[in-house]
Amino acid sequence: MLITFKSDADGDVIMFGQIGRLMLKTLGKDPDDTRGIITVAQLDDAIARLREAIAQDKAEHDPAESFEAPEQEPGQAYPEPVIHFSQRAVPLLDMLLHSARHGVDVTWES
């Protein structure tokens, strides 16, 4: 399942269901709703919630460590990089900020 966030102020932000539902919960929305809206009046609170969650995640995980290649033997496959919440949240935060600046709502649907 995919969740698509939409705004007339920015391009769509598409997330896989699990991380999208986590974003909705962070924004104070019901993660089980298949569609909804973050109104202009709700944007400031949503932005503050997401910024707080990003800061908390960065305090727990250093995003730069996600992409450091560890020492390994020749021919050994590199491990998949870990993408943390804070890295996944930035495009949505940008959308919310652009939407607030332009005074437009953000919607989502799955």
C-alpha positions as CSV (number, residue, x, y, z in Angstrom):
1,M,0.0,0.0,0.0
2,L,1.1,3.5,-0.8
3,I,0.1,6.8,0.8
4,T,0.2,9.9,-1.4
5,F,0.4,13.4,0.2
6,K,-0.8,16.1,-2.1
7,S,-0.6,19.9,-2.1
8,D,-1.2,22.6,-4.7
9,A,2.0,24.2,-3.4
10,D,4.4,21.3,-4.0
11,G,4.9,18.0,-5.8
12,D,3.3,14.8,-4.4
13,V,5.1,12.9,-1.6
14,I,4.6,9.2,-1.9
15,M,5.4,6.8,1.0
16,F,5.0,3.1,1.6
17,G,2.1,2.4,3.9
18,Q,4.0,1.6,7.1
19,I,6.1,4.8,7.1
20,G,3.2,6.9,5.7
21,R,1.0,5.7,8.6
22,L,3.8,6.6,11.1
23,M,3.9,10.1,9.5
24,L,0.1,10.5,9.8
25,K,0.3,9.5,13.5
26,T,3.1,11.9,14.1
27,L,1.0,14.7,12.5
28,G,-1.8,13.9,14.9
29,K,-4.0,12.2,12.2
30,D,-5.6,8.7,12.3
31,P,-3.2,6.4,10.5
32,D,-6.0,4.1,9.6
33,D,-7.9,6.7,7.6
34,T,-7.5,6.0,3.8
35,R,-7.8,9.7,3.0
36,G,-7.9,13.0,4.9
37,I,-6.8,16.6,5.0
38,I,-4.4,18.8,7.0
39,T,-6.1,22.2,6.8
40,V,-4.2,25.5,6.6
41,A,-5.3,26.1,10.2
42,Q,-3.7,22.7,11.3
43,L,-0.4,23.2,9.4
44,D,1.5,25.0,12.1
45,D,0.8,22.3,14.6
46,A,1.6,19.5,12.1
47,I,4.9,21.2,11.2
48,A,5.9,21.6,14.9
49,R,5.0,17.9,15.5
50,L,7.1,16.7,12.6
51,R,10.0,18.9,13.5
52,E,10.0,17.6,17.0
53,A,9.9,14.0,15.8
54,I,12.8,14.7,13.3
55,A,14.9,16.2,16.1
56,Q,14.2,13.3,18.4
57,D,15.1,10.8,15.7
58,K,18.3,12.7,14.9
59,A,19.3,12.6,18.6
60,E,18.9,8.8,18.6
61,H,20.5,8.1,15.2
62,D,23.2,9.9,13.2
63,P,21.9,10.0,9.6
64,A,25.4,10.2,8.3
65,E,26.2,6.8,9.7
66,S,23.5,5.3,7.4
67,F,25.7,5.6,4.3
68,E,29.2,4.8,5.6
69,A,30.6,1.7,4.0
70,P,32.0,-0.7,6.6
71,E,35.2,-2.6,6.1
72,Q,34.7,-5.9,4.3
73,E,36.3,-8.7,2.4
74,P,36.6,-8.5,-1.4
75,G,33.5,-9.9,-3.1
76,Q,31.4,-9.4,0.0
77,A,28.1,-7.6,-0.6
78,Y,27.6,-4.2,1.1
79,P,24.7,-4.1,3.6
80,E,21.7,-2.1,2.7
81,P,21.8,1.4,4.1
82,V,19.4,2.2,6.9
83,I,17.1,5.1,6.1
84,H,15.9,6.7,9.4
85,F,12.6,8.5,10.1
86,S,14.2,11.9,10.0
87,Q,15.5,11.3,6.4
88,R,12.1,10.0,5.3
89,A,10.2,12.9,6.9
90,V,12.1,15.8,5.2
91,P,10.1,15.7,1.9
92,L,6.9,15.8,3.9
93,L,8.1,18.6,6.1
94,D,9.1,20.6,3.0
95,M,5.6,20.1,1.6
96,L,4.0,21.3,4.8
97,L,6.2,24.3,4.9
98,H,5.4,25.2,1.3
99,S,1.7,24.7,1.9
100,A,1.7,26.9,4.9
101,R,3.6,29.6,3.0
102,H,1.1,29.5,0.2
103,G,-2.0,29.0,2.4
104,V,-3.1,25.7,0.9
105,D,-4.3,22.5,2.5
106,V,-2.5,19.1,2.3
107,T,-4.4,16.0,1.6
108,W,-3.5,12.3,1.6
109,E,-5.0,9.1,0.2
110,S,-4.0,5.5,0.1
